[in-house]
Amino acid sequence: MKISQLWAISSIVLAMGVSGTALAGKDVTMAVASTFTTMDPYDANDTLSQAVDKSFYEGLFGFDKDMKLIPVLALSYEVDSSGLVYTLKLRKGVKFHDGTDFKADSVKASFDRATNPANKLKRYNLYKNIAKTEAIDDDTVRFTLKEPFSAFINQLAHPSGAIISKAALEKYGKDIMFHPVGTGAFKFVEWKPTDYLKVAKFDAYWKKGYPKVDSILWRPVVDNNTRAAMMQTGEAQFTFPVPYEVADVLKKKSDLDVIAAPSIVVRYLSMNMRQKPFDNPKVREAVNYAINRDALVKVAFSGYAIPADGIVPDGVDYSVRFTPWKQDIAKAKKLLAEAGYPNGFETELWSAYNHTTAQKVSQFLQQQLQQVGIKAKVVMLEAGQRVERVESYADAKTAPVRLYYVGWSSSTGEADWAISPLLASDAWPPRLFNTAYYKSDKVDAGLKAALLTTDRAEKARIYREVQEELWKDMPWAPLVVEKLLYAKNKKLQGVYVMPDASFHFDEIDLMP
């Protein structure tokens, strides 16, 4: 057996706490750009909902603010020589919010639920490679995989891999999304989907001295300028994202910090390859040539982004860089004519978001496409519409999505989760998020081969070939990699936006 020694030092650091209790009245308001889709991490497919779920849920592993892998509820792991069996030692002395003890039976219950296809959870595909989860004793859990999967520990660190109280699962069943019970620093208080989510300090939290604030009020505020105003008036102590156009205004406020954080969030325009005219590679190439990405960075992101130079953004393990697409209107028109569309065509451009920045991006893309004869009607989708009309649509032959503006961050920090959910042939909606309905035997074979090897050089070679094939086939028009711009009151400490656009707030504190 190979025994990982990585976690010993890290687990000591995690266990260390600062003595003392939080002062009364430390209540924090955090304003975010979209509503939350669910409080069930295994049924959430948006980064924001999963980020907020971290208020009350923890996983076996996780990431620090720089996306470095750390142990959380697990202390160590072993993997056998076959690469199929992972045995984890669990942290002792941890309580769930319902007062029950954290033990291996809750790990088993959480993953048994996630890996049961009958439950139809959106994260089933992330964990479907788990053949069996066993509680060996109270402090030991064993995962047996269906086939070797070299990114498995990264997979467990994904924000969806939360451990839910077994007692709560038995009590609430499908309604667990309205009654989250985890081991996190905060316990669930109330969720009014269009207004707020409130969580309160969990006094029995296993990290002594934490949390240091009494409550967090998460406020979804779609309008960028309203969120900025909440920061200026002190109604909120944190907001993400900051509207790029008012960043300079907020920077002038002496009580605020405005931070541009590095990102692994790629924004792209997927093209439905099962439907005309996007089944034609010349049309997809024309779309790529139609867009001035440098201008997009300036117009919609006020310079807080860079043109995308790959399918997998820099900062994700095994990413590969290419030469970014440059606008060429004449070439785009020529390609459309060769494809049989000399006068262009009409289509729809859907946006997965309806906040102000997404509106700017969509309008910019509409204008760019118009220049080459593509008349695109813009449709801004709310979260529920996105789930119903795109992510849950079951028939690829009649899928109404055409051009689709969306984004992705690989919250495992590794290339598999940056590619497979978006471009593998078994990832078409409603399974996952291949909204281009792309299919390539070469790409599928490469993605599988990369997970069967633990040889880093071989893995890098395979992922390079996969990304080269994707860049050639053009199921997307890659647009930009965002910088993550957020603002916080200077009295608010220990809160960060992570490279995957999630939040790290384990050490949140509000100074007097």
Number of C-alpha atoms within 10 A of each C-alpha: 9 10 11 11 12 14 18 12 12 16 18 12 12 14 12 12 15 11 10 10 14 17 13 9 10 15 16 21 20 21 26 22 23 21 22 28 19 20 24 23 29 26 20 21 19 17 21 18 22 27 22 21 24 25 24 24 30 22 23 23 23 26 20 15 19 13 17 10 19 22 27 21 26 21 23 22 21 17 18 12 9 9 20 18 21 17 20 22 20 24 21 15 10 19 19 27 26 14 13 14 19 25 25 25 21 22 27 22 20 20 23 17 18 25 23 13 13 9 12 15 19 21 19 22 17 21 20 15 16 21 15 15 23 18 19 15 13 15 17 19 23 22 20 18 19 13 15 18 20 18 19 21 17 18 22 18 23 23 26 29 25 29 27 28 29 22 18 20 20 11 12 13 12 12 13 18 18 14 19 23 24 27 30 28 27 28 24 24 15 14 18 11 13 12 12 18 20 19 20 20 23 21 17 19 20 23 17 15 17 25 27 23 23 22 21 20 19 23 24 20 23 17 16 21 15 13 25 24 14 18 25 17 9 14 14 22 22 29 27 22 22 27 26 20 17 14 19 11 12 21 14 11 13 9 14 20 17 21 17 17 16 20 22 24 26 28 22 20 25 28 29 25 23 19 18 12 21 20 17 15 18 20 25 25 22 26 28 24 24 28 27 19 23 18 15 22 20 14 16 22 22 15 16 19 26 18 22 25 20 23 26 28 25 19 18 24 17 22 18 20 15 12 9 15 21 14 19 15 19 13 15 25 24 15 22 26 16 12 16 13 16 14 12 19 14 12 16 17 23 24 23 20 23 20 19 16 21 18 17 16 18 26 16 18 22 19 15 22 21 16 16 26 18 23 18 22 14 18 16 18 17 15 16 13 14 17 17 12 14 22 21 17 18 15 11 18 9 10 17 14 21 23 26 24 24 17 20 23 23 25 26 26 25 18 24 24 21 25 22 20 22 22 25 23 17 18 20 24 22 18 19 23 21 26 30 27 25 25 19 15 10 12 24 16 13 20 22 16 15 23 18 16 17 14 11 11 10 13 19 17 13 22 23 17 16 22 23 17 14 20 17 10 15 22 25 26 26 26 30 25 27 25 22 23 23 21 25 24 21 15 13 17 14 13 16 23 24 22 24 25 26 21 21 21 20 20 16 18 22 20 13 7
